[in-house]
Amino acid sequence: MKHIEIEISEIKLIEAYKVEEIGTIHFYLGKGPHEGEYQFILKDGIIIKSYAHCYNSNGITIGRYLNNEKRITLIEKTRYKINNS
């Protein structure tokens, strides 16, 4: 596991990625995040990836928290995967 510290002011953009499998049905139970990972794009162009299951003390994912409280732009993207079973 990698530990990286960055300044919040250095984050330019947050991308939230969700993976959808074509040909399957998705059920979202509980309060888990719909996205699978976040990518934090820094002002100098460096991209840092983080799982979406990182929460703050109020149960809000780190990407949603930074979007709501620190007003950092959050873009939601979907990747599609073909289910070959």
Summary of the structure (lengths in Angstrom):
residues: 85
radius of gyration: 14.2
end to end distance: 31.8
largest distance: 44.7
contacts: 186
relative contact order: 0.32
helix: 14%
strand: 40%
